[in-house]
């Protein structure tokens, strides 16, 4: 797995680039981060689903990797499809 930040280890998901990949990523995030507020979980799931769907639309031929880490006050992550890596960061409401 290629990541720009070696500590993105709280969550890692590898997906086949199919039309259902975004929904599968969203569901996995909702389950893994269910301890967060519903609003935060929904926001992370939506961002990741959009990034995964964009990768599928670009016709990624290899697997799509999602890596996420929680920090104090933020969720950092990245979506990689072999042809590019897209980082993201979202605030966690306290």
QUIPE-V520714 format. One record per backbone hydrogen bond with DSSP energy under -0.5 kcal/mol. CO is the residue of the C=O (numbers start at 1). NH is the residue of the N-H. Records with the same first field share a line. If there is no record, write none. Layout:
CO->NH ; NH
This chain:
1->3
5->8
7->9
11->68
13->66
15->64
16->18
18->21
20->24
21->25
22->26
23->27
24->28
25->29
26->30
27->31
28->32
29->33
31->34
33->36
37->41
38->42
39->43
40->44
41->45
42->46
43->47
44->48
45->49
46->50
47->51
48->52
49->53
50->54
51->55
52->56
53->57
54->58
55->60
56->59
63->65
64->15
65->80
66->13
67->78
68->10 ; 11
69->76
71->73 ; 74
73->92
74->71 ; 76
75->90
76->69
77->88
78->67
79->86
80->65
81->62
84->81
85->87
86->79
88->77
90->75
91->93
